[in-house]
Amino acid sequence: MKILLITSILVFNHACNKITECKDDELTITRTENKTGKIKLNGYYYSVFSFDTSSAEVYLLYQNGIFFDANSKDLDDIKNNNVDLNLPDLAYQYKGFWGTYKINGNNIEIEYWLPQANHCVKLSYNKGIILNDTTFKITYKKFSYKGETDYEESVNEIFYFKQYSPKPDSTISFIP
């Protein structure tokens, strides 16, 4: 019993040290107001997964330049306007899935933090083109951690607009 307790304490201590060693990469896209009028902002954008056509990835883009990846939602819920985007309080205390975006002409860039198993976050950078005010296409994705590229690929992910109100609050303390 004593050995089990000591082992548990050592494992817990090592895990805590790992967490404190973690230094999250900073976003490279500075938060700026989106006054372009290029895309609608009074709802969310969704893209059907190629590997699971019954669900879709949901993105929230705010006029203040904040981005949130609301993760996957059931496609039938999206089609039937039954999506619940209320965020738990914990979502406002952790960087995971929050980020920034910018629009330059018909180009859109999105950068956000992705949670990792070690309680650190890695960066996801997405680049694409705006097709019209309710549709954009992500054509490039890159994932990096501690300044090093983990993975990058060309993609063809089309995001469609769906009106939704009220959107969750985008006030967070860790993006100036």
C-alpha positions as CSV (number, residue, x, y, z in Angstrom):
1,M,0.0,0.0,0.0
2,K,2.9,2.4,0.9
3,I,4.6,1.7,-2.5
4,L,1.3,2.4,-4.3
5,L,0.9,5.7,-2.5
6,I,4.5,6.8,-3.2
7,T,4.2,5.7,-6.8
8,S,1.0,7.7,-7.2
9,I,2.5,10.8,-5.6
10,L,5.6,10.5,-7.9
11,V,3.4,10.1,-11.0
12,F,1.2,13.0,-10.0
13,N,4.2,15.2,-9.3
14,H,5.7,14.3,-12.7
15,A,2.4,15.2,-14.4
16,C,2.3,18.5,-12.6
17,N,5.9,19.3,-13.6
18,K,5.0,18.5,-17.2
19,I,2.1,20.9,-17.1
20,T,4.2,23.7,-15.7
21,E,6.9,23.1,-18.3
22,C,4.4,23.8,-21.0
23,K,4.8,27.1,-22.9
24,D,2.0,27.7,-25.4
25,D,2.8,29.2,-28.8
26,E,1.5,32.7,-29.3
27,L,-1.0,33.5,-32.0
28,T,0.6,35.2,-35.0
29,I,-2.6,36.7,-36.3
30,T,-3.3,39.9,-34.3
31,R,-6.9,40.4,-33.3
32,T,-8.5,43.2,-35.3
33,E,-12.1,44.2,-35.9
34,N,-13.6,42.7,-39.0
35,K,-15.3,45.6,-40.8
36,T,-15.0,44.2,-44.3
37,G,-18.6,43.0,-44.8
38,K,-17.1,40.1,-46.8
39,I,-18.8,37.4,-44.6
40,K,-21.9,37.2,-42.5
41,L,-21.2,37.1,-38.8
42,N,-24.7,36.7,-37.2
43,G,-24.4,32.9,-37.0
44,Y,-21.9,30.1,-37.6
45,Y,-20.2,28.3,-40.4
46,Y,-20.1,24.6,-40.8
47,S,-18.3,22.1,-43.0
48,V,-19.4,18.4,-43.4
49,F,-16.7,16.0,-42.5
50,S,-15.5,13.8,-45.4
51,F,-14.9,10.9,-43.0
52,D,-18.3,11.2,-41.2
53,T,-21.0,12.7,-43.3
54,S,-23.4,12.7,-40.4
55,S,-21.6,15.5,-38.6
56,A,-19.9,18.8,-39.3
57,E,-17.2,21.0,-37.9
58,V,-18.6,24.4,-36.7
59,Y,-16.7,27.7,-36.6
60,L,-17.8,30.9,-34.9
61,L,-16.3,34.1,-36.2
62,Y,-16.9,37.4,-34.4
63,Q,-16.7,41.0,-35.6
64,N,-14.0,41.6,-33.0
65,G,-11.7,39.3,-34.8
66,I,-12.1,36.4,-32.3
67,F,-12.6,32.8,-33.6
68,F,-13.9,29.7,-31.8
69,D,-13.9,26.1,-33.1
70,A,-17.2,24.8,-31.7
71,N,-16.1,21.3,-32.7
72,S,-18.4,18.8,-34.4
73,K,-22.1,18.9,-34.4
74,D,-24.8,16.5,-35.8
75,L,-25.6,17.5,-39.4
76,D,-29.3,16.8,-38.9
77,D,-29.3,19.2,-36.0
78,I,-27.7,21.8,-38.2
79,K,-30.2,21.3,-41.0
80,N,-33.1,21.4,-38.5
81,N,-31.8,24.5,-36.6
82,N,-31.4,22.5,-33.4
83,V,-27.7,23.3,-32.7
84,D,-26.9,24.4,-29.2
85,L,-23.8,26.6,-29.1
86,N,-24.0,27.6,-25.4
87,L,-20.5,27.3,-24.1
88,P,-19.7,26.1,-20.6
89,D,-17.9,28.4,-18.2
90,L,-14.8,26.3,-18.6
91,A,-14.5,27.2,-22.3
92,Y,-13.8,30.8,-21.3
93,Q,-10.9,29.8,-18.9
94,Y,-8.9,27.7,-21.4
95,K,-7.2,28.6,-24.7
96,G,-8.2,25.4,-26.5
97,F,-10.3,26.1,-29.6
98,W,-10.0,29.9,-29.3
99,G,-8.1,32.1,-31.8
100,T,-8.2,34.9,-34.2
101,Y,-8.9,35.4,-37.9
102,K,-8.3,38.1,-40.5
103,I,-9.7,38.8,-43.9
104,N,-7.6,40.4,-46.6
105,G,-9.5,40.9,-49.9
106,N,-11.1,37.5,-50.6
107,N,-8.6,35.6,-48.5
108,I,-9.3,34.4,-45.0
109,E,-6.8,33.2,-42.4
110,I,-7.7,31.5,-39.1
111,E,-5.4,30.6,-36.4
112,Y,-6.4,28.9,-33.1
113,W,-5.1,26.8,-30.2
114,L,-5.8,23.1,-30.2
115,P,-5.8,21.2,-26.9
116,Q,-3.2,18.4,-26.4
117,A,-3.2,15.5,-24.0
118,N,-0.4,17.1,-22.0
119,H,-2.6,20.1,-21.2
120,C,-0.6,22.2,-23.6
121,V,-2.0,23.7,-26.8
122,K,-0.7,23.5,-30.4
123,L,-1.5,26.0,-33.2
124,S,-3.8,25.3,-36.1
125,Y,-3.4,27.7,-39.0
126,N,-6.0,27.6,-41.8
127,K,-6.0,29.6,-45.0
128,G,-8.6,29.9,-47.7
129,I,-10.7,32.0,-50.0
130,I,-14.1,33.7,-49.5
131,L,-16.5,32.5,-52.2
132,N,-19.4,34.8,-51.2
133,D,-20.8,36.3,-48.0
134,T,-22.1,32.9,-46.8
135,T,-19.4,30.5,-48.0
136,F,-15.7,30.2,-47.7
137,K,-13.3,27.4,-48.6
138,I,-10.3,26.4,-46.5
139,T,-7.5,25.2,-48.9
140,Y,-4.5,24.9,-46.5
141,K,-4.0,23.7,-43.0
142,K,-0.9,23.6,-40.8
143,F,-0.4,22.4,-37.3
144,S,2.6,23.4,-35.2
145,Y,3.9,23.0,-31.7
146,K,6.7,25.0,-30.1
147,G,7.3,26.8,-33.3
148,E,7.9,23.6,-35.3
149,T,5.5,22.4,-38.0
150,D,3.9,19.0,-37.1
151,Y,1.8,18.6,-40.1
152,E,0.5,20.6,-43.1
153,E,-1.7,19.7,-46.0
154,S,-3.8,21.1,-48.9
155,V,-7.5,20.6,-48.2
156,N,-10.8,21.5,-49.8
157,E,-13.2,22.2,-46.9
158,I,-16.2,24.3,-47.8
159,F,-17.9,26.2,-44.9
160,Y,-21.5,27.3,-45.2
161,F,-23.2,30.0,-43.2
162,K,-26.1,29.2,-40.9
163,Q,-27.9,32.1,-39.0
164,Y,-27.9,31.6,-35.2
165,S,-28.8,33.8,-32.3
166,P,-27.7,34.6,-29.8
167,K,-24.1,33.6,-30.4
168,P,-22.0,32.7,-27.3
169,D,-20.0,35.6,-25.8
170,S,-16.5,36.1,-27.3
171,T,-15.1,37.9,-24.3
172,I,-11.9,36.1,-23.2
173,S,-8.9,37.3,-21.2
174,F,-6.1,35.5,-23.1
175,I,-6.4,37.2,-26.5
176,P,-5.7,41.0,-26.2
